[in-house]
Amino acid sequence: EPADIYTGDGLPLSSFLESSKTDINEGDDIMFIDKIIPDYTLDTGNSVELYVKTNEYPSSPDVVKGPFNVFGSTKKIDLRARGRQASVRVSGTNDGAWRWGSVRMAIKSDGGR
């Protein structure tokens, strides 16, 4: 974009993408997330930060896991998160570009509560 119109006054601009909340079994079960396989295209030497947000009920506050730094060489992220709903947020504050691909999560039912 034109540097004289959209500028961060010489500083890298931050950006983010966040998925919608997802659930399993129509929200009747608690899900357990223990692994994420990121799929991002990053400029050389750049990274993004990944967060996983869960909550037990739609009106409950989010429980945030992260940030997890994701580089071009990151194969997987191990974590432990539980909730009825979950979303993923990715943010970057680098000078370079990044692109969100297909993020895969290992999700299991952890029973109803």
C-alpha positions as CSV (number, residue, x, y, z in Angstrom):
1,E,0.0,0.0,0.0
2,P,1.2,3.6,-0.5
3,A,3.7,4.5,2.2
4,D,2.4,8.1,2.4
5,I,-1.2,6.9,3.1
6,Y,-1.0,3.8,5.2
7,T,2.0,4.0,7.5
8,G,3.0,2.9,11.0
9,D,5.3,5.9,11.3
10,G,8.3,3.8,10.4
11,L,7.2,0.9,12.7
12,P,5.9,-2.5,11.5
13,L,2.1,-2.6,11.5
14,S,0.5,-5.4,13.4
15,S,-2.1,-7.7,11.9
16,F,-4.2,-10.6,13.0
17,L,-6.7,-13.2,11.9
18,E,-9.0,-15.0,14.3
19,S,-11.2,-18.0,13.5
20,S,-14.8,-18.3,14.7
21,K,-15.5,-20.4,17.7
22,T,-16.0,-24.1,17.0
23,D,-17.4,-26.9,19.2
24,I,-17.9,-30.7,19.0
25,N,-21.1,-32.7,19.4
26,E,-23.2,-29.5,19.1
27,G,-21.5,-28.0,22.2
28,D,-22.7,-30.8,24.5
29,D,-19.1,-32.1,25.1
30,I,-16.0,-30.6,26.5
31,M,-13.1,-30.8,24.0
32,F,-9.5,-31.4,24.7
33,I,-6.9,-29.9,22.4
34,D,-3.3,-31.1,22.7
35,K,-1.6,-30.4,19.4
36,I,-1.6,-27.8,16.6
37,I,0.1,-28.3,13.2
38,P,0.5,-24.8,11.8
39,D,0.4,-24.1,8.1
40,Y,1.6,-20.6,7.4
41,T,3.6,-19.0,4.6
42,L,6.1,-16.6,6.2
43,D,8.7,-14.3,4.7
44,T,12.3,-15.5,5.6
45,G,13.2,-14.8,9.2
46,N,9.7,-13.8,10.2
47,S,7.3,-15.4,12.8
48,V,3.7,-15.1,14.0
49,E,2.2,-15.6,17.4
50,L,-0.6,-18.2,17.8
51,Y,-3.2,-18.2,20.6
52,V,-5.9,-20.7,21.4
53,K,-8.9,-19.4,23.2
54,T,-11.4,-21.7,24.9
55,N,-14.4,-21.2,27.1
56,E,-16.8,-23.6,28.9
57,Y,-20.0,-21.7,28.1
58,P,-20.7,-19.0,25.5
59,S,-21.0,-16.3,28.2
60,S,-17.9,-17.5,30.1
61,P,-14.7,-15.6,29.8
62,D,-12.1,-16.9,27.4
63,V,-9.1,-18.9,28.7
64,V,-6.2,-18.0,26.5
65,K,-3.2,-20.3,25.8
66,G,-0.2,-18.7,24.2
67,P,1.4,-16.9,22.6
68,F,3.2,-19.7,20.8
69,N,5.8,-18.4,18.4
70,V,5.5,-20.0,14.9
71,F,8.4,-19.8,12.5
72,G,8.6,-21.3,9.0
73,S,10.4,-24.3,10.5
74,T,7.7,-25.0,13.2
75,K,6.3,-28.5,12.8
76,K,3.9,-28.7,15.7
77,I,2.8,-27.0,18.9
78,D,2.1,-29.1,22.0
79,L,-0.4,-27.6,24.5
80,R,-3.3,-28.5,26.8
81,A,-6.6,-26.7,26.4
82,R,-10.1,-27.6,27.4
83,G,-13.5,-26.1,26.7
84,R,-16.8,-26.4,24.9
85,Q,-15.8,-23.8,22.3
86,A,-12.4,-23.0,20.9
87,S,-10.9,-20.4,18.4
88,V,-7.5,-19.7,17.1
89,R,-5.9,-16.3,16.8
90,V,-2.7,-15.6,14.8
91,S,-1.0,-12.2,14.9
92,G,2.1,-10.7,13.4
93,T,4.1,-7.5,13.9
94,N,6.9,-8.2,11.4
95,D,8.0,-6.1,8.5
96,G,7.3,-9.1,6.2
97,A,4.2,-10.8,4.9
98,W,2.5,-13.9,6.2
99,R,-0.4,-16.0,5.0
100,W,-2.7,-18.4,6.9
101,G,-3.1,-21.9,5.4
102,S,-4.9,-24.9,6.9
103,V,-4.3,-25.1,10.6
104,R,-4.9,-28.6,12.0
105,M,-5.7,-29.2,15.7
106,A,-5.8,-32.6,17.5
107,I,-9.2,-32.4,19.3
108,K,-10.8,-35.2,21.4
109,S,-14.0,-35.4,23.3
110,D,-13.3,-35.0,27.0
111,G,-16.8,-35.8,28.1
112,G,-19.9,-33.8,29.0
113,R,-20.0,-31.5,32.0
